[in-house]
Structure formats: C-alpha cells, structure tokens
C-alpha cells in the first residue's frame, strides 16, 4: 500500500509537470514572452497541485494519478506536433497512450477523440492519418500492451488477490475489458438524467479548482474555439471526454474515485485558465510586472479554498483502516472463520492480514464466494488451497450455488464462525450473536464481542479517522440496526442507532430513526405495562424492516457497493 501510494505521489508530480508544459505552450501560442509564459505555466501547475482532485488522487494507492500523468504527457506531445509537425511527437504520444491502456483503458479511450481531431484538422496530420506510416505508429503504441502478459504469469502463482484469475485467453480478455464493471456503464445504473449528471460534474470541478479558475478555463476553451481550432478540438474534446467518462454512470460527489475520473478534465481546465490571461498580455506588458499580476489572478482564485482542500485530503493521521480492521478481527476467537460481504470491510481485513500480519489464525472468506466471476470457481480454488479446513463449506457452495448455511452450521460445532450482518441474513437472525461488528454464528456472544463496538466507538470519536471511515460506519450501523430489529431487540437497535448518529457520515434516515425510536419507546412502556411480548415484537419489527429496507438502504448507502 505504501509503495503504490508513493507511486501515486510521483505520478501526481509528473502530471503537474506535463500540465505546466501544456500551459506554457498555450501561453506561448498567444505571443506571451518566455517570462510571462513561465510564470503562467508555473501558476497553472500550482493551481492543479492545490485542486481537490490532485490532492485526493496523489495521496491514494489508486490508478488515477498514473492515468492522468500518461494522458497529459500524450496531450503535451500532441501540442508539440501541432506546433512543429514532427512525426516523432506523435510516436512518443502514442507510447504514452499505450501505457495508459495498460492502466485504465476506459479513461484513455475518452482522451483519444481529441487527439485524433487535432491531427485531422491539420493538413500534415491528415496526411499522416491516411499514410501507411500510421500502422507502424499504432504498433509502437500497442506494443506497450505486452505488459498485460504479467497478469497470467502472476495469476499462475495463486496470489491471495487474484481478480478474475486470468490464466486463460478468455479470462485474460475479461479482465482487460473489465467485464465485471461493464454493467455500470448504462442509463439503468446512472440514477439521473445525463444533463443532471453533467451539472453535478461541473459542480465537483468548481469545488476542486475553485469557480473562478473553472470559469477562466471554460472561457479559455471558448477563446481557442474562436482563434485556434486544432487546439480547441484537442483540449475541448479532452475536457468533454473526461466529463462524460463518469457522467454516463452513477456519480457520487463523496466518492474520491469519481474525482479520479474527472482528474484529466480538471487538469486541462487549469491549463486552459491561462489562455485568457495570456491573450491580455500584450496590453499589460507595458506594466513591468505583468507576469506576476497575471499569475496572482490564478493564485488568488484557487488559493482561497486550497488550505481547506489540503486539510480534507491529508491522510497522514488517518487510522481508519487500522481501527476498522481491529474492530473486525481483534474480538474473534482463536482459529475463527469470518464471512465478510461488504467490500470495504473485506479490503480492511486484507490490509490487516497481508500488510500488518494481524490475526494469521483467522480465515476471512468473501461471503458471496466471489460468485459474480465465473460462478466463484477461481476464488473457490484459491480458497481451498489457502484454507484446506474449509473444504466441506466449499463443496457445499459448489453444490448449492448459494451460501451453504447447513455446512457452516455443522462447521461451527467445532470452530468459531462469524458473519457480517446483512439485509438478507446469511444465517437466521435468531441464531447469530447480538453484539460485535461481525456476529458469532450458531454460538453465544463473548465478552470481547460485547466490547467490540465500544472499542470502535472510542477510536471513531478521535480526529484520527477520516470521512471514508464515516461512510463505512454508515454501512455497518445500518446493518447492525436492521439486524437488531430482525432479532426482535429494539433496545439493541436503539443503541446501534445512537452510535450511528455519533460516528456515521450520512447518519440514519428519518424513516428508520422514527421506526426504531418508536419501537424502543413502546417496548419500554410494555415493560412497565406488560406490553407486547417478544414474538409479537419480533414479527412487528420484521414487517417494518421488510417494508423500509429498500428506501432506507438507498438513502443511507448513496452509491452501490462493488
């Protein structure tokens, strides 16, 4: 995690360098002196460095900083070609794109139309597109795809993290084309009209750059469309492609991945913001300090909220993953088996076990057995090799193609088993524990289980946990509350609701809060007045849960899990 995070930081620095080069060439195009062009280019780089997208993606072990670095390097080479007509710039740009295809081909695909349009709008570019030399240039870029050969080689060693198990041509193609995620790119999953999503995207861009810088960038794009058509085609289609890459899907402004999709467009807008300032340079040039006056416009426009964005992006004291992994794993009995469903919790246990070496005695199992990919067969094979004691459970899942409750029940007679509470319970609610982030299945709670939430609550109220953890708390608290209701325990549901209000980001929606508080109040009156008995209360709570789950989950989760 640290090495990939460091790679993101390095790629972020490369992206700033490439962006500054683009801004310098844009300023020089409008006749800015070398001093002025350098001042504006440096300032554009600082603006990108202070943007929310850059701060978020350059501090995370993710793919987006690498993607934007490679795409901006390709755009910078395209600008060089538009200036000089030298074919060598195209060849190098195609290499950057080829490497980008090995990282996030979906985002690279949205950058290609601008690059092709820029070539098509120049006579020498059109000649190149129609010449046989284009084939050799394309082959140079496609040769970078040989890096994908590392996937089957690595997968053949049966690593713990082995998405898709790409050891055959068909499976390798599915991984390369991101088959699992293709369903996300559709109007059915978008959740809002395209125009509304574009408006949301522009709001995120304004929050990331500052509204003045964004306005300058869009104005600069319009200026280019009026005066420099090839440049406008190159950068305009790049901005549009970046916006559409996520606008055609579901957008969640709270999800840092969504800023990763918009990162390229945000960077290009930072570069375009120098265009109107450079165009005014001739009039301001007679003031000896014109470069610094122009640069101060961008610095002032982005610097006002830059400190707040930096504070939000700072993860140096964030212990979210550590706290959550501790709450998940520490209370478990020795040699336990834990079935975890939510991907954030599953990743937290991966980090704790693979990186920190925590609880090597515990076998953590993905509760769906990764059945979305080839009916789970690659995952089941790897799990069987890693944890032979789970063979009865694995074989039962293969026979049933659903969670093997009976096999887990039998297994739990000799081994502690824990499950994650879910809307559709893995085991009957009355046969799972009442306490803990993970619940004991077919067994009694232990003192450690009862203290798990208190332990997490103490850490969650300190400043060392970030907003990402709060979103996970929304998820876990939501299911803890529903599970308590399904178990006919309104007092536990009320306790979960109270915790939720303290540590969640979204917090409980009104309909669920009113339900739980009403049941809790009625139960307290019932205790004094010989009110509803346990079976009646359980039936009442379950009926209410069934009716409220869909709308409540939509309100709480905000975005679908993976």
Secondary structure, DSSP 4 states (H G I P E B T S, - for coil): -HHHHHHHHHHHHHHHHHHHHHHHHHHHHTT--HHHHHHHHHHHHHHHHHSHHHHHHTTSSSSHHHHHHHHHHHHHHHHHHHHH--HHHHHHHHHHHHHHHHHHHHHHHHHHHHHHHHHHTSHHHHHHHHSTHHHHHHHHHHGGGGGGHHHHHHHTT--S--TT---SHHHHHHHHTTGGGGGGSSHHHH-S-HHHHHHHHHHHHHHHH-HHHHHHHHHHHHHHHHH-HHHHHHHHHHHHHHHHHHHTS---TT-HHHHHHHHHHHHHHHHHHHHHHHHTHHHHTTSTTHHHHHHHHHHHHHHTTHHHHHHHH--TT--HHHHHHHHHHTTSPTT-EEEE-SHHHHHHHHIIIIIS---TT-EEEETTTTTTTGGGHHHHHHHHHH-GGGHHHHHHHHHHSS--HHHHHHHTTTS-EEEE--SS-SS-GGGB-SSSSEEEBSS---HHHHHHHHHHHHHHTSTT--HHHHHHHHHHHHHHHHHHHHTT-HHHHHHHHHHHHHH-SS---HHHHHHHHHHHHHHHHHHHHT---HHHHHHHHHHHHHHHHHHHHHHHH-S---
